Amino acid sequence: LMDVYSSSPALGRYFRSAQVVNFSNESSTVFYQLEFSVPPSTEGFMENTMNPDFVKNILRQNIYDED
């Protein structure tokens, strides 16, 4: 995750860290926490750039690109 988000053209400059919060061997589920440093209130920044779906799609695109 560190490489994915730190090298992202859209989020790289805001990305600070990623850590695993919980991992389950039974279901192969990982919960992680991403930390970003965002600029002072910029109109639409949180609603667009930091939208959870947008952040998730950065990871999804990286997985697709590796296939």
Secondary structure, 3 states (H helix, E strand, C coil): CHHHHHCCCCCCCCEEEEEEEEEECCCCEEEEEEEECCCCCCCCHHHHHCCHHHHHHHHHHHHHHHC
